[in-house]
Amino acid sequence: MSAHSARPDAGAPAVPAPRLHGHLPVLDGVRGLAVLLVVFFHTTHLSDQSVAGRATWWLAGAGWTGVDLFFVLSGFLITGILWEAKGQTYYFRNFYARRFLRIFPLYYAALAVSFLVLPPLVGRLHLDERITTDGAVWYLLYLSNFYQLFVDTTHPILGVVWSLAIEEQFYIVWPFLIAAVSYRGAIRLCLGTIAMAILVRVGLTLWGASEESTYVVTFCRVDSLALGALLSLVLRHPEGKGLGAFPWMRYAPLLALPVVAATIALPVGPAFKTVIRTGGYTAVGILYTLLVYQVVSAKKGSVLHRVFSNRVLLTYGKYSYAIYLVHSPLDAILRRTVLKTPLKEVGGSDFPMQVVFYLVAASLSLGIALVSWNLFEKHFLKLKDYFPYSERPAPAAAPAPVANGSPGAAS
């Protein structure tokens, strides 16, 4: 039963429901934060040991969690889309067609450049010698995250696409699971998926598996996707109760905080890595799920709403998919050309040049993404009109759920 067709239980306390339908610009802002965290993480190269330098390294060290924010956002948006479209005639066709149009063109264009254009030019352009055609089939099949388990180094241009592989594998399976279960079954499905990911990571850690395995294997990282999915379903409670029907969810952030605090307090070492590998990813996912909830629930004009509605985050969020794909090779080019690493020192510190590196990398990534969007991506996206989520025009007050494209989110 859809949340739209259900009548709230008269005996249930009134729980203000956040707006879930139509395009939510604040989620573009969340997506912008996610991609900037990842860019920040990959473009930090300073060696300055001053307070500013150490603080920058500490903040940059958290940038990897931007991927988990993408995962949470993907689970939230995709599950909402699927739940609203459930039971419609072209449920599967429209979902997969829209996924194809949003994700595949740019992804396979990046593969074409990486495996067809660049390898013959490695010697002439003094490019990284790791730019070869090795593992191309794994990338073509969206299995690069598993391929990384069998190689010592990642592809210098495609090193970030392991997360896209996880999301694509999620997109393939999740629609069938959502179509097959009731509302209660969907809640159990999410909880079971979260528990499975934690247990698999704990098991691999105890078994002595590599750190890479618990970082890139789908079964180990799908908990953040399931957390976003859980939030999406909870907010679509058939009786309109929302979080009021699941009071235990309010305690999840309190359980996550000590784990995150431990990772912050512990020095990098075996204990730190064990905490991260076992419960750390889930704890980060819980906190980002809380962030998404707070953002979609924030009143217009509130501090949180203004933060995630600012032009910078909205812009980077809109073009985040291309930024995510191009920022890593761009970083590699900058490190070999005009802004070489190790960074030049100014007044005995390389911190000023690190700031320049951030600005140049972020600006060029956005510029390339703008070109990609206008010359390439948007022309494919126009075709999505042939595959609407709704079989009939939706009311003006509640259009079908829409999410702008990016790593982990789809319309």
C-alpha positions in Angstrom: 0.0 0.0 0.0 1.4 3.4 -1.0 1.9 6.1 1.6 -0.2 8.3 -0.6 -3.3 6.1 -0.5 -3.1 5.3 3.2 -5.0 7.3 5.9 -3.1 8.2 9.0 -4.1 6.3 12.1 -6.3 8.5 14.1 -4.8 7.2 17.3 -1.2 7.8 16.3 0.6 11.0 17.4 1.0 13.5 14.6 4.5 13.4 13.3 5.5 16.1 10.8 6.5 14.4 7.6 9.3 15.9 5.5 8.6 16.6 1.9 9.7 13.6 -0.1 8.4 14.3 -3.6 9.6 16.3 -6.5 13.1 17.6 -6.9 14.6 18.5 -3.5 17.4 21.0 -4.1 18.8 20.5 -0.6 19.8 17.0 -1.6 21.9 18.5 -4.4 23.6 20.3 -1.6 24.2 17.1 0.3 25.6 15.5 -2.9 27.8 18.6 -3.3 29.2 18.0 0.2 29.9 14.4 -0.7 31.8 15.0 -3.8 33.8 17.9 -2.3 34.8 15.6 0.6 36.2 13.0 -1.9 38.0 15.7 -3.9 39.5 17.1 -0.7 40.7 13.7 0.2 42.4 12.9 -3.1 44.0 16.3 -3.7 45.7 16.7 -0.3 49.5 16.4 -0.8 51.1 18.8 1.7 54.0 17.9 4.1 53.6 21.0 6.4 53.8 19.9 10.0 52.4 23.2 11.5 49.1 23.3 13.3 47.4 24.3 10.0 49.1 21.5 8.1 48.2 18.9 10.7 44.6 20.1 10.9 44.3 20.0 7.1 45.6 16.4 7.0 43.2 15.4 9.8 40.2 17.0 8.0 41.3 15.5 4.7 41.6 12.1 6.3 37.8 12.1 6.8 37.2 12.8 3.1 36.9 9.1 2.2 33.5 9.2 4.1 32.1 11.2 1.2 31.6 7.9 -0.6 29.5 6.6 2.3 27.4 9.8 2.0 26.9 9.0 -1.6 25.8 5.5 -0.7 23.3 6.7 1.9 21.9 9.2 -0.5 21.6 6.6 -3.3 19.8 4.1 -1.0 17.4 6.8 0.1 16.5 8.1 -3.3 16.5 4.9 -5.2 14.3 3.1 -2.7 11.9 6.0 -2.6 11.6 5.9 -6.3 11.1 2.1 -6.4 8.6 2.1 -3.6 6.5 4.8 -5.2 6.6 3.0 -8.6 5.9 -0.4 -7.2 3.1 -2.2 -9.0 3.2 -0.1 -12.1 3.2 -1.8 -15.5 6.6 -0.7 -16.6 8.3 -0.7 -13.1 11.4 -2.6 -14.2 11.7 -1.2 -17.8 11.5 2.4 -16.8 13.8 2.1 -13.8 16.6 0.3 -15.7 16.2 2.6 -18.8 16.6 5.7 -16.7 19.5 4.2 -14.9 21.1 3.3 -18.2 20.7 6.9 -19.5 22.0 8.5 -16.4 25.0 6.3 -15.7 26.2 4.4 -18.7 27.1 7.1 -21.3 29.6 9.0 -19.2 30.9 5.9 -17.5 31.7 4.1 -20.8 33.1 7.3 -22.3 35.6 7.4 -19.4 36.4 3.7 -20.1 36.9 4.4 -23.8 39.4 7.2 -23.0 41.2 5.1 -20.3 41.5 1.8 -22.3 41.5 3.0 -26.0 42.8 6.5 -26.2 45.5 6.8 -23.5 47.5 3.5 -23.5 49.1 4.2 -26.9 50.1 7.7 -25.7 51.7 6.7 -22.4 55.3 7.1 -23.8 54.7 10.2 -25.8 52.9 12.1 -23.1 55.0 10.7 -20.2 51.8 9.4 -18.6 51.6 6.9 -15.7 52.9 3.5 -17.0 50.0 1.8 -15.2 47.6 3.2 -17.8 47.1 -0.1 -19.7 44.2 -2.2 -20.9 44.6 -4.7 -18.0 41.4 -5.6 -16.3 39.2 -3.8 -19.0 36.6 -6.6 -18.9 36.1 -6.2 -15.2 35.5 -2.5 -15.6 33.1 -3.0 -18.6 31.0 -5.4 -16.4 31.0 -3.1 -13.4 33.0 -5.5 -11.4 36.1 -3.3 -10.8 35.6 -3.5 -7.1 36.3 -7.2 -7.1 39.1 -6.8 -9.6 40.9 -4.6 -7.1 41.3 -7.6 -4.8 43.5 -9.3 -7.3 45.9 -6.5 -8.3 48.4 -4.6 -6.2 47.7 -1.2 -7.6 44.5 0.5 -8.9 44.1 2.0 -12.3 45.5 5.6 -12.1 42.5 7.1 -13.9 39.7 4.7 -12.8 40.7 4.1 -9.2 37.5 5.7 -7.9 35.0 3.7 -9.9 34.9 0.8 -7.4 32.1 2.7 -5.6 30.1 3.1 -8.9 30.5 -0.7 -9.3 28.9 -1.3 -5.9 26.1 1.0 -6.7 25.4 -0.5 -10.1 25.3 -4.0 -8.5 22.8 -2.6 -5.9 20.7 -1.1 -8.7 20.5 -4.5 -10.5 19.3 -6.5 -7.5 17.4 -4.0 -5.3 14.3 -3.4 -7.6 13.6 -7.2 -7.6 13.8 -7.3 -3.8 11.6 -4.3 -3.3 9.0 -5.6 -5.8 8.8 -8.9 -3.9 8.2 -7.8 -0.4 5.6 -6.1 1.7 6.3 -2.9 3.7 7.3 -4.9 6.8 9.3 -7.2 4.6 11.2 -4.2 3.1 12.0 -3.0 6.6 13.4 -6.4 7.5 15.3 -6.5 4.2 17.1 -3.3 5.1 17.9 -4.4 8.6 19.1 -7.8 7.4 21.3 -6.2 4.8 22.9 -3.9 7.4 23.5 -6.9 9.7 24.9 -9.0 6.9 27.5 -6.3 6.0 28.7 -6.0 9.5 28.9 -9.7 10.0 30.8 -10.2 6.7 33.3 -7.5 7.6 33.8 -8.9 11.1 34.3 -12.4 9.7 36.8 -11.3 7.0 38.7 -9.3 9.7 38.9 -12.3 12.0 39.9 -14.5 9.1 42.8 -12.1 8.4 41.5 -10.9 5.0 43.1 -7.8 3.5 41.9 -4.3 4.4 41.0 -3.8 0.7 38.5 -6.6 0.9 36.4 -5.0 3.6 36.6 -1.7 1.8 35.6 -2.5 -1.7 33.6 -5.8 -1.7 29.9 -5.1 -2.2 28.7 -7.3 0.7 30.9 -5.3 3.1 29.8 -1.8 2.0 26.1 -2.3 1.2 25.1 -1.3 4.7 25.2 2.4 4.0 23.0 1.9 1.0 20.6 -0.1 3.1 20.6 2.6 5.8 19.5 5.2 3.3 16.8 2.8 2.0 15.6 2.2 5.6 15.2 5.9 6.2 13.3 6.3 2.9 10.9 3.5 3.8 10.4 4.7 7.4 9.4 8.1 6.1 6.9 6.4 3.8 5.1 4.5 6.6 1.7 3.3 5.3 -0.1 5.0 8.2 1.9 8.2 8.0 3.7 7.6 11.4 7.2 8.0 10.0 9.9 7.8 12.7 7.1 7.6 15.3 6.5 3.9 14.3 10.2 3.1 14.8 11.2 4.8 18.1 14.3 2.6 18.4 15.8 4.3 15.4 16.3 7.4 17.5 19.0 5.6 19.5 21.0 4.5 16.5 23.1 7.7 16.3 23.9 7.4 20.0 25.3 4.0 19.3 27.2 5.2 16.3 28.8 8.2 18.0 31.2 6.2 20.3 32.5 4.2 17.3 33.1 7.4 15.3 34.7 9.0 18.4 37.0 6.0 18.8 38.2 6.3 15.2 39.0 10.0 15.8 40.8 9.4 19.1 42.8 6.3 18.1 46.1 6.8 16.3 46.4 5.2 12.9 47.3 1.6 13.6 45.9 -1.9 14.0 43.3 -0.9 16.5 42.1 2.1 14.4 41.9 -0.1 11.3 40.0 -2.8 13.2 37.4 -0.4 14.4 36.9 1.1 11.0 36.7 -2.2 9.2 34.2 -3.8 11.6 31.7 -1.2 12.9 33.2 2.0 11.6 31.6 2.0 8.2 28.2 1.4 9.6 28.6 4.1 12.3 29.6 6.6 9.6 26.6 5.5 7.5 24.2 6.0 10.5 25.4 9.5 11.1 25.1 10.4 7.4 21.6 8.9 7.4 20.8 11.2 10.3 22.2 14.1 8.3 20.0 13.3 5.3 16.9 13.1 7.6 17.7 16.4 9.2 18.3 18.1 5.8 15.0 16.8 4.2 13.2 17.7 7.4 14.7 21.2 7.8 12.3 24.1 7.4 13.0 26.6 4.6 15.0 29.4 6.1 16.6 27.4 8.9 20.4 27.3 9.3 20.6 23.7 8.0 18.4 24.5 5.0 20.5 27.6 4.1 23.7 25.7 4.4 22.7 23.0 1.9 21.0 25.4 -0.4 24.0 27.6 -0.9 25.1 28.0 -4.5 28.5 26.3 -4.2 27.1 23.0 -2.8 24.2 23.0 -5.2 26.4 23.5 -8.2 28.9 20.8 -7.2 26.0 18.5 -6.4 24.3 19.0 -9.8 27.5 18.1 -11.6 28.9 15.7 -9.1 28.9 12.6 -11.3 31.3 14.0 -13.8 33.4 15.6 -11.1 33.7 12.3 -9.4 34.9 10.6 -12.5 37.4 13.3 -13.6 38.9 14.7 -10.4 41.3 11.7 -9.9 42.9 11.8 -13.3 43.0 15.5 -13.1 44.8 15.3 -9.8 47.3 12.9 -11.4 48.0 15.3 -14.3 48.4 18.3 -12.0 50.9 16.3 -9.8 53.0 15.7 -13.0 52.8 19.1 -14.6 52.2 22.6 -13.5 51.5 21.9 -9.8 54.1 19.2 -9.3 54.4 17.2 -6.1 56.1 17.5 -3.7 54.6 20.9 -3.6 56.8 24.0 -3.8 57.4 25.8 -0.5 56.5 29.5 0.0 58.1 31.0 3.1 59.3 27.7 4.3 55.9 26.0 4.0 54.0 24.2 1.2 50.6 25.0 2.8 50.0 28.0 0.5 50.6 25.8 -2.6 48.3 23.2 -1.2 45.5 25.8 -1.1 46.3 26.7 -4.7 46.1 23.0 -5.6 42.7 22.7 -4.0 41.3 25.7 -5.9 42.8 24.7 -9.2 41.7 21.0 -8.9 38.2 21.9 -7.7 37.7 24.6 -10.4 39.0 22.5 -13.3 37.0 19.5 -12.2 33.8 21.6 -12.2 34.8 23.2 -15.5 35.2 19.8 -17.2 32.0 18.6 -15.6 30.1 21.6 -17.0 31.4 20.8 -20.5 30.5 17.1 -20.1 27.0 18.1 -18.9 26.2 20.5 -21.8 27.9 18.6 -24.6 27.2 15.1 -23.6 25.2 14.1 -20.6 22.1 16.3 -20.8 21.3 15.0 -24.3 20.9 11.5 -23.0 19.0 12.7 -20.0 16.3 14.2 -22.3 15.5 10.6 -23.4 14.3 9.8 -19.8 11.0 11.5 -20.6 10.1 8.4 -22.6 10.4 6.3 -19.4 8.3 8.1 -16.7 8.1 6.6 -13.3 4.4 7.4 -13.1 1.9 5.8 -15.5 -0.2 8.9 -15.4 0.5 12.6 -14.7 1.1 13.2 -11.0 -0.7 15.9 -9.1 1.1 19.2 -9.0 1.5 19.0 -5.2 3.1 15.5 -5.3 5.0 14.8 -8.5 6.9 11.5 -8.8 10.2 11.4 -6.8 13.1 12.8 -8.7 16.8 13.1 -8.0 19.4 14.7 -10.0 22.2 12.3 -11.2 25.5 11.8 -9.4 27.5 8.9 -8.0 24.8 7.2 -6.0 21.7 9.1 -6.9 19.4 8.9 -9.9 16.4 10.3 -11.5 
